[in-house]
Amino acid sequence: MKPIIGIAVSINYRENLFQVHKSYVEAVVEAGGTPLLIAPQADKTYAAEILGRLDGLLITGGGDIDPRFFNEENAGQSKSVSAERDITELELIKLAADLDMPILGICRGCQAINVSLGGSLYQDISLKPGALNHRQDDDTPKWYPYHDITMDKESIIYDIFGQRVIGVNSFHHQAVKEIGNGLKITAVAKDDIPEVIEGTNHSFILGVQFHPERMFQNDRRFLSIFEALVVAARNREAL
């Protein structure tokens, strides 16, 4: 059977909708997994009930994480926060990490992994001295490699791409600040903003600050990130 990959979705409060960009689902399907969409709820016990049905977890991009979850007040730079989404995703990540379930976080999802495991964020990249703009303009194609990242050779992300430098797209204004427990930074941009984080005590925890789901149709190398998640989930399922 194909491994079941839970995909966390966002909330559109204006239209009263749950939503997710279909490219996440398409990437999981093309990588050989079965997607299962997870709608956020305010009840913390919901995460444990859902997790038992999954083989792997994908935390998607979206609005900002409420700074209260990393012990800061919102300085007015954290936008589109969602209590339900924060509660569900941070609990899912924590429980999945405890179970050594494979986790992939994309953009906000990368930040959620870090916060869930005790790390913090820059509420805006401008707060980091020397940081560059990491949000490409709306007229640039979503798949376009906006800047380069440099990867550590001893890392999951290097094993996936087989090269130290690669161009990625970029849509974020927040970033990993203090790294969470059991995590390490394995790729950075030119300004040393973390672009990839990975688990040190787990089989597969990978957070990428870019959006491979927007790139893989134009550059098939980026599908390999989703294939790595599905393989890790299949291997865990076989145990």
C-alpha positions in Angstrom: 0.0 0.0 0.0 1.1 3.6 -0.6 2.0 5.4 2.6 -0.5 7.9 3.8 0.9 11.5 4.1 -1.1 13.9 6.2 -1.1 17.4 4.7 -2.0 20.2 7.1 -4.2 22.9 5.5 -4.8 26.5 6.3 -7.9 28.5 7.2 -9.4 31.3 5.1 -11.3 33.2 7.7 -12.6 35.7 5.2 -14.4 33.0 3.1 -14.9 30.6 6.0 -12.9 27.9 4.1 -10.2 25.3 4.7 -7.8 25.5 1.8 -4.5 24.2 0.5 -2.7 24.8 -2.8 -3.2 21.7 -5.0 0.5 21.6 -5.9 1.2 20.0 -2.4 -1.3 17.2 -3.1 0.1 16.8 -6.7 3.7 16.5 -5.4 2.7 13.8 -2.8 0.8 11.8 -5.4 3.6 12.0 -7.9 6.1 11.0 -5.2 4.1 7.8 -4.6 2.1 8.8 -1.5 -1.6 9.0 -0.6 -2.5 12.5 0.6 -4.9 13.0 3.5 -5.8 16.6 4.3 -5.8 17.7 7.9 -8.2 20.5 8.8 -7.0 22.5 11.9 -9.0 22.4 15.1 -8.6 24.2 18.5 -8.7 20.9 20.4 -5.2 19.7 21.2 -6.4 16.0 21.4 -7.3 16.1 17.8 -3.7 15.9 16.7 -3.2 12.6 18.5 -6.4 11.1 17.0 -5.3 12.0 13.4 -1.6 10.9 13.8 -2.5 7.3 14.3 -3.9 7.2 10.7 -0.7 8.6 9.1 2.7 7.3 7.9 4.2 10.7 7.3 3.4 14.4 7.9 3.7 17.4 5.6 3.3 20.9 7.1 2.6 23.4 4.4 3.2 27.1 3.9 0.9 30.0 4.9 0.4 32.7 7.4 2.7 33.5 10.4 2.9 31.6 13.6 1.7 33.5 16.7 4.9 34.7 18.5 3.3 33.7 21.8 4.3 30.1 20.9 7.9 31.1 21.1 7.5 33.4 24.2 7.3 36.7 22.4 4.7 39.4 22.0 3.5 40.2 18.5 5.5 43.3 17.5 3.0 44.0 14.6 5.0 42.1 12.1 3.4 38.6 12.4 0.4 38.5 10.1 -2.5 36.2 9.2 -2.1 34.2 12.5 -4.5 31.3 13.2 -4.8 29.8 16.7 -6.4 26.6 15.4 -3.7 26.1 12.9 -0.9 26.8 15.3 -2.4 24.4 18.0 -2.9 21.6 15.5 0.4 21.8 13.7 2.6 22.3 16.6 1.0 19.4 18.4 1.2 17.2 15.3 4.9 17.9 14.9 5.7 17.3 18.6 3.9 14.0 18.7 5.2 12.9 15.3 8.8 13.6 16.4 8.2 11.6 19.6 7.0 8.7 17.4 9.9 9.1 14.9 7.4 9.7 12.1 8.8 11.3 9.0 8.1 15.1 8.9 8.5 17.6 6.0 7.9 21.3 6.6 7.7 23.8 3.8 8.2 27.6 4.5 5.8 28.2 7.4 6.1 24.4 8.0 9.9 24.7 8.4 9.3 27.5 11.0 6.6 25.4 12.7 9.0 22.5 13.1 11.5 24.8 14.8 8.9 26.4 17.1 7.3 23.1 18.1 10.7 21.7 19.2 11.5 24.8 21.3 13.1 27.2 18.8 12.2 30.8 17.9 11.8 33.0 14.9 12.7 36.4 13.6 9.3 38.1 13.4 10.7 39.8 10.4 13.9 39.1 8.6 14.8 42.8 8.8 15.5 42.2 12.5 18.6 40.2 11.6 21.6 42.4 10.8 22.7 42.1 7.2 19.6 40.1 6.0 18.5 40.4 2.4 15.0 40.4 1.0 13.6 36.9 0.8 10.3 37.7 -0.8 10.4 37.6 -4.6 8.0 40.0 -6.4 4.6 38.9 -7.6 5.6 39.3 -11.3 8.3 36.7 -11.0 7.1 33.1 -11.7 6.5 31.1 -8.5 8.9 28.4 -9.7 11.8 30.8 -10.5 15.0 30.3 -8.5 15.3 33.7 -6.7 18.5 33.1 -4.7 21.0 30.3 -4.0 21.4 28.2 -0.9 24.5 26.4 0.3 24.1 22.9 1.8 26.2 21.0 4.3 27.5 17.8 2.8 26.5 15.8 5.8 22.8 16.3 5.4 19.5 14.9 4.1 19.2 17.8 1.7 22.6 17.3 0.2 21.8 13.6 -0.3 18.7 14.6 -2.1 20.3 17.0 -4.5 23.9 15.8 -4.6 25.3 19.3 -4.8 26.3 22.0 -2.4 24.6 25.0 -4.1 21.2 25.2 -5.7 18.8 28.0 -6.6 15.4 28.2 -4.9 12.3 30.3 -4.9 11.5 32.5 -1.9 8.3 34.0 -0.3 9.0 34.4 3.4 9.5 37.4 5.6 10.1 35.4 8.8 12.9 33.0 9.5 14.4 30.5 12.0 16.2 32.4 14.8 17.3 30.1 17.7 17.3 26.5 16.6 15.0 24.0 18.3 15.9 21.0 20.4 17.2 18.1 18.3 17.5 20.2 15.2 20.4 21.6 13.1 20.7 24.1 10.3 21.9 22.3 7.1 21.6 25.0 4.5 21.8 28.8 4.5 21.3 31.7 2.0 24.1 34.2 1.2 23.0 36.3 4.3 23.2 33.2 6.6 19.4 33.1 6.9 18.6 29.4 7.6 17.0 27.8 4.5 17.0 24.1 5.6 16.7 22.5 9.1 16.9 18.8 9.9 16.5 16.5 12.9 19.6 15.2 14.7 17.9 12.4 16.7 15.2 11.3 14.2 15.1 9.2 11.0 13.6 12.0 8.9 12.8 15.6 9.9 13.3 18.1 7.1 12.2 21.7 7.0 12.8 23.8 3.9 12.2 27.6 3.8 11.5 27.6 0.0 8.6 26.0 -1.9 9.6 22.9 -3.8 5.9 22.2 -4.6 5.9 25.3 -6.8 9.2 24.3 -8.5 9.0 20.5 -9.3 6.9 20.9 -12.5 9.6 23.0 -14.0 12.6 21.3 -12.3 12.0 17.7 -11.5 14.9 17.6 -9.0 12.5 19.3 -6.5 10.1 16.4 -6.6 12.9 14.4 -4.9 12.2 16.2 -1.6 8.7 14.7 -1.6 10.0 11.3 -2.7 12.4 11.3 0.2 9.4 11.9 2.6 7.4 9.1 1.0 10.4 6.7 1.1 10.9 7.5 4.8 7.2 6.9 5.4 7.2 3.6 3.5 10.3 2.4 5.4 8.6 3.2 8.7 5.4 1.5 7.6 7.4 -1.6 6.9 8.9 -1.9 10.3 
